Amino acid sequence: MLPRLVAAFLVIGLARMFGQADTVAPGMFLVASRDLADPNFAHAVVLLVHYDDENGAMGLIINRQTDVPLSKIFEDLKVAKGRADPIYVGGPVETGTVLALLKSASKPKDAEHVFGDIYLISSKVLLEKTLAAGIEASQFHAYLGYTGWGREQLEHEVELGAWHILPGDMGNVFHPDPDSVWPRLIRRTEMRIAQGYSDRKVVIGSTSVARRAGK
């Protein structure tokens, strides 16, 4: 048991030293570590859509696609009739709430900018307007529920090694194969850690750490 704990703390330590230069902020991805066992977040990739020091963080899991079409979720909306694109599970908080991410070259009224050309839709009026416009699934995803952390809670989880932080990108937010997103991003994270490690000479069990660039 002890060797496994030592190995776990070693991995976390290396991640802190070499792979976690990015900070918690809107537009960043939270990539679940391989050891994150919580079924709500195992193999999850979360896009942070809101963050501040007082209220904490809010995000959407972007890689939990369901088999339920939008037309089924919005049965009472004529504008959703015939929409076969699936809804996503955005997180375990308030799963009766529907939020959406939209790719748009200009900011829609009442939408919240996340990063780049991606905006968060949280009002029913704007959601209906977006559906009525016939926006394609490659530019629009709807989510049931969201993820949330209280003040400093997310930072604590990152410090413990539960999450890796990467810059968000539109390609992965609207990827046609969401099941492939976490495997690719976790490999990217591990490669970044390995690259940081290779750029330094680390002596395990010694008090000295020498860098190739200078001592």
URKABEL-V610018 format. One line per field, one symbol per residue. psi: psi as a letter, one per 40 degrees, with the letter a starting at -180 (. if undefined). burial: I if it has 9 or more other C-alpha atoms within 8 Angstrom, else O. A space follows every 50 residues. Layout:
psi->???
burial->???
//
This chain:
psi->ddddddddddddddddddefdiihiieihhhhidehehddehfihhhhei hiddeaihihhefghiehiddddfdehdeeheheiiiiheiehgeehhii hhhhdihiheihhcibfhihheidddddddddefhideehhihhiiiiii hedddddddeediihihiiddddfhegddeddddddddddddddddddei hhhheieihhidei.
burial->OOOOOOOOOOOIOIIIOIIIOOOOOIIIIIIIIOOIOOOOIIIIIIIIII IOOOOIIIIIIIIIIOOOIIIOOOIOOOOIOOOOOIIIIIIIOOIOOIII IIIIOOOOOOIOIIIOIIIIIIOOOIIIOIIIOOIOOOIIIIIIIIIIII IIIIOOIIOOIIIIIIOIOOOIIIIOOIOOIIIOIIOOIIOIIIIIIOOI IIIOOOOOIIIOOOO
//
